[in-house]
Amino acid sequence: MTRTDIANLALSLIGGSPVASIDDPTSQARACKKWFDSVRDEALASHPWNFAMKRAIITPWWRSVALITNDGDNINVVSASGYHNLPSGSRVHVRGVQGMEAANGTWLIEGSESNLVLIGSVFSGAAVPWTGQWTQAPTFGWEYELALPTDCLRVCGVNASDAAEDDSDFYVLEGGKLLFQEEEAHLSYVSRVAEPTGWPPDFCNAFALLLASFIAQELMGPTGRAMELRQQYESVISPKIKGRDARQGKGPRVPMSHDCDVIRARRGGAATNA
């Protein structure tokens, strides 16, 4: 199906006339186009749909260190890419600096236009230019902040073989970042599948109903039709297709050899070398 097909499904549910294109200048097409993307994201994020699930390995954004200079008694890190206006009191990890290993570690910084002044550090030695990296860290409580994929609508699991194993105390989500204790996170998430050509028919039909509930108020006024459509979506259609989706593709998982090692290590046993 196309965006126009789904717009026409939604319009048919409120007695509207079909449009030739969702990009038409008519009031009906404009209403469908206005709400399409936001309603799509709401519907996608409401459930871990099989067709929208993705996995990704995410890590911190490490920037290069160009130079190490002396700032009074403190070490001054000159970043190759700037530090994006971090305020004083921000926290950073520095690693891999050669010739001045004292720069490596976790530090609170003083802000400046382009450099990182490491509070409490001691300048000594002669750092090798263009060695080392740095990354921003959460100010407290967690070791790393990891940027979520740009198409991530909902995190379903982190470092878990199945979303059901996820533990919400294992990480937190703040400001579009995942705060984590480890430098690498294996992420399972609902992605933004932007175009309906990749949607199954059940989801298309449910989405059209939800879209109709948004455009009804705009096109028909306060008739109560918008509320009826929303209630039908939430109490009948959505639970039905979510249940059917949840039952698909959920067969028993056969552990890979490295999974067995992970499970054995979690239980206190030694991992084997295959």
Residue pairs with C-beta under 8 A, 6 or more apart in sequence:
1 196
1 197
1 199
1 201
1 204
2 196
2 197
3 22
3 33
3 36
3 195
3 196
4 19
4 20
4 21
4 22
5 196
5 204
6 36
6 196
6 204
6 207
6 208
6 211
7 19
7 22
7 28
7 29
7 32
7 33
7 36
7 211
8 18
8 19
9 204
9 205
9 208
9 212
10 32
10 208
10 209
10 211
10 212
10 215
11 17
11 18
11 19
11 28
11 32
11 212
11 215
12 18
13 208
13 209
13 212
13 229
14 212
14 215
14 216
14 219
14 220
14 225
14 229
16 28
16 219
17 28
19 26
19 28
19 29
19 32
21 29
22 29
22 32
22 33
22 36
23 29
23 33
24 30
27 219
28 215
28 219
31 215
31 218
31 219
32 211
32 215
34 218
35 211
35 214
35 215
35 218
36 211
37 194
39 207
39 210
39 211
39 214
40 192
40 194
40 207
41 153
41 192
42 210
43 203
43 206
43 207
43 210
44 52
44 153
44 154
44 190
44 191
44 192
44 193
45 153
45 154
45 190
46 238
46 242
47 190
47 238
47 242
47 245
47 246
48 154
48 156
48 163
48 190
48 246
49 190
49 203
49 245
50 245
50 248
50 249
51 193
51 198
51 199
51 200
51 203
52 153
52 190
52 191
52 192
52 193
53 156
53 188
53 189
53 190
53 191
54 149
54 151
54 188
54 189
54 190
54 191
55 186
55 187
55 188
55 189
56 149
56 186
56 187
56 189
57 184
57 185
57 186
57 187
58 146
58 147
58 148
58 149
58 178
58 184
58 185
58 187
59 146
59 183
59 184
59 185
60 93
60 135
60 136
60 144
60 145
60 146
60 183
61 135
61 136
61 147
62 95
62 133
62 134
62 135
63 79
63 80
63 81
63 83
63 133
63 134
63 135
64 79
64 80
64 81
64 130
64 132
64 133
65 77
65 78
65 79
65 80
65 94
65 96
65 97
65 130
65 131
65 132
65 133
65 134
66 78
66 79
66 80
66 129
66 130
67 78
67 127
67 129
68 75
68 76
68 77
68 78
68 97
68 100
68 103
68 127
68 132
69 76
69 78
69 115
70 76
70 123
71 115
71 117
71 123
73 122
73 123
74 110
74 117
74 118
74 119
74 120
74 121
74 122
74 123
75 100
75 102
75 103
75 117
75 118
75 121
75 122
75 123
76 115
76 116
76 117
76 118
77 94
77 103
77 115
77 116
77 117
77 118
77 132
77 134
78 114
78 115
79 114
79 115
79 116
79 134
80 130
82 114
83 92
83 114
83 115
83 116
83 134
83 136
85 111
86 92
86 109
86 111
86 116
86 136
87 111
88 109
88 110
88 111
89 108
89 109
89 139
90 108
90 109
90 111
90 136
90 139
91 106
91 107
91 108
91 109
91 136
91 137
91 138
91 139
91 140
92 106
92 107
92 109
92 116
92 118
92 134
92 135
92 136
92 137
93 105
93 106
93 134
93 135
93 137
93 143
93 144
94 103
94 104
94 105
94 106
94 107
94 116
94 118
94 132
94 133
94 134
95 104
95 132
95 133
95 134
96 104
96 131
96 132
96 133
97 103
97 104
97 127
97 128
97 131
97 132
98 127
98 128
98 131
98 132
99 125
99 126
99 127
99 128
99 131
100 123
100 124
100 125
100 126
100 127
101 125
102 121
102 122
102 123
102 124
102 125
103 118
103 121
103 127
103 132
104 132
106 137
107 116
107 118
107 119
107 120
107 121
108 118
108 119
108 120
109 116
109 117
109 118
109 119
110 117
110 119
116 134
135 144
136 145
137 143
137 144
137 145
138 144
138 145
138 174
138 179
141 179
142 171
142 172
142 179
142 180
142 181
143 180
143 181
143 182
143 183
144 179
144 180
144 181
144 182
144 183
145 177
145 178
145 179
145 180
146 177
146 178
146 179
146 180
146 185
147 176
147 177
147 178
148 155
148 173
148 176
148 177
148 178
148 187
148 189
149 187
149 189
149 191
151 191
151 192
152 187
152 189
152 190
152 191
152 192
153 189
153 190
153 191
153 192
154 189
154 190
155 173
155 178
155 187
155 188
155 189
156 163
156 166
156 188
156 189
156 190
157 163
157 165
157 166
157 187
157 188
158 166
158 170
158 171
158 178
158 180
158 185
158 186
158 187
158 188
159 170
159 182
159 185
159 186
160 166
160 167
160 186
160 188
161 253
161 259
162 253
163 188
166 188
170 180
171 178
171 179
171 180
171 185
172 178
172 179
173 179
178 185
178 187
193 199
196 204
196 207
199 207
202 241
202 244
202 245
203 241
205 237
205 241
206 233
206 237
206 238
206 241
209 229
209 232
209 233
209 237
210 229
210 230
210 233
210 238
212 229
213 226
213 227
213 229
213 230
213 233
214 226
216 223
216 225
216 226
216 229
217 226
220 226
255 263
257 274
258 274
260 272
261 271
261 272
261 274
262 271
264 270
264 271
264 272
265 271
